[in-house]
């Protein structure tokens, strides 16, 4: 994503010297990777300054394809609190890892159900909602019945999916029926809690197709807008009534792994995009 603003900055002298009919703003946020934390502050700043751009272009890696929809992202942390005891007397404690494993197994089953439920007409890859466990931590030592175990998990759903109905309510019911009674049979102090860490709304197609057509012209492509399964800040801007599309150099397939790279042809395509934008605005 860093290439998009870098290319714009490289062409900034041309934009500054051109007789633009409309202003162009380069806006940089922060902590996008850990939950799009900076975008809400940026959106508030735009409103405070009374700036309402005709189009927000999020320069995420789409191989310079125009994207008009992406999935929502929800991240949670579930913590199981049990009772410690010496491992020689496990009957004197409540093993938090055992019960966390039961909950994880339930979520695994939910993930399998989701993956077998292909949504007709979905244009995402994969064409269904996904769920996975990302991290897990618990216990103190192998000879201590663990008091605590927590794990972080994530759901990526279609933009109009109700996460409460899809996952949160079934999870709550499972814990209430299958986990709490067993934990509380020893003591009322053990508990399970789930907190929301990240909520990034999905992006949906614009009602104004002219902007999609314009962006297609600037990329030099006549192809229809496409969809991506990874989240961006685009949904946050759209939620606040900013027309938003995603388009930038590089591929997400080269992201989040060692030796990330962007092909030079992608940089050239983005540079041509910026040049066409400059012509369009003058």
LINBEL-V288479 format. One record per pair of residues at least 6 apart in sequence whose C-alpha atoms are under 6 Angstrom apart, sorted by the first residue. I is the first residue (numbers start at 0). J is the second residue. D is the distance in Angstrom with one decimal. If there is no record, write none. Layout:
# LINBEL-V288479
I:J:D / I:J:D
This chain:
# LINBEL-V288479
0:58:5.8 / 0:59:4.8 / 0:60:5.8 / 3:58:5.5 / 18:281:5.7 / 19:280:5.4 / 19:281:4.7 / 20:280:5.6 / 20:281:5.6 / 28:37:5.0 / 28:38:5.7 / 29:37:4.7 / 30:36:5.5 / 30:37:5.9 / 34:197:5.4 / 54:242:5.1 / 54:243:5.7 / 55:243:4.6 / 56:243:6.0 / 56:244:5.2 / 56:245:5.6 / 57:245:4.7 / 58:246:5.2 / 58:247:4.2 / 59:247:4.9 / 60:247:4.8 / 60:248:5.0 / 60:249:4.6 / 60:250:5.0 / 60:251:5.7 / 61:246:5.7 / 61:247:5.4 / 61:250:5.7 / 62:248:4.9 / 62:249:4.9 / 62:250:5.4 / 63:246:5.3 / 63:247:4.8 / 63:248:5.1 / 64:246:5.8 / 65:224:5.0 / 65:246:5.2 / 66:224:5.2 / 66:225:4.8 / 66:226:5.5 / 66:244:5.9 / 66:245:4.9 / 67:204:5.0 / 67:224:5.8 / 67:244:5.4 / 68:202:4.5 / 68:203:4.5 / 68:204:5.7 / 68:226:4.9 / 69:201:5.4 / 69:202:5.0 / 69:226:5.6 / 69:227:4.9 / 69:228:5.5 / 70:155:5.9 / 70:156:5.4 / 70:157:4.9 / 70:158:5.3 / 70:201:4.7 / 70:228:5.3 / 70:230:6.0 / 71:155:5.5 / 71:156:5.2 / 71:158:5.3 / 71:199:5.6 / 71:200:4.7 / 71:201:3.9 / 72:154:6.0 / 72:155:4.7 / 72:198:5.9 / 72:199:5.0 / 73:153:5.6 / 73:154:5.2 / 73:197:5.5 / 73:198:4.7 / 74:152:5.7 / 74:153:4.3 / 74:196:5.3 / 74:197:4.9 / 75:151:5.6 / 75:152:5.4 / 75:194:5.6 / 75:195:4.6 / 75:196:5.2 / 76:150:5.6 / 76:151:4.4 / 76:193:5.5 / 76:194:5.4 / 77:149:5.5 / 77:150:5.6 / 77:192:5.6 / 77:193:4.2 / 78:148:5.8 / 78:149:4.1 / 78:191:5.7 / 78:192:5.3 / 79:95:5.5 / 79:147:5.7 / 79:148:5.3 / 79:190:6.0 / 79:191:4.5 / 80:95:5.8 / 80:146:5.7 / 80:147:4.7 / 80:189:5.3 / 80:190:5.3 / 81:93:4.8 / 81:94:5.8 / 81:95:4.8 / 81:146:4.5 / 81:147:6.0 / 81:189:4.6 / 82:92:4.8 / 82:93:4.7 / 82:146:4.8 / 83:92:5.3 / 83:144:5.1 / 83:145:5.5 / 83:146:4.7 / 84:91:6.0 / 84:92:5.0 / 84:143:5.9 / 84:144:5.2 / 85:143:4.9 / 86:142:4.8 / 86:143:4.9 / 86:144:5.4 / 94:144:5.6 / 94:145:5.4 / 95:145:5.6 / 95:146:5.5 / 95:147:5.3 / 95:148:5.6 / 96:148:5.5 / 110:130:5.1 / 113:128:5.9 / 117:126:5.7 / 117:127:5.2 / 118:127:5.7 / 123:226:5.7 / 123:228:6.0 / 128:155:5.6 / 128:156:4.4 / 129:154:5.6 / 129:155:5.2 / 130:153:5.6 / 130:154:4.5 / 131:152:5.7 / 131:153:5.6 / 132:152:4.3 / 133:151:5.6 / 133:152:5.4 / 134:150:5.4 / 134:151:5.3 / 135:149:5.8 / 135:150:4.1 / 136:148:5.7 / 136:149:5.5 / 137:147:5.5 / 137:148:3.9 / 138:145:4.3 / 158:201:4.3 / 200:234:4.9 / 201:234:4.9 / 202:234:4.4 / 217:272:5.3 / 217:275:5.6 / 218:272:5.3 / 233:243:6.0 / 237:243:5.9 / 248:265:5.1 / 248:269:6.0 / 249:261:5.0 / 249:265:5.9 / 253:259:5.4
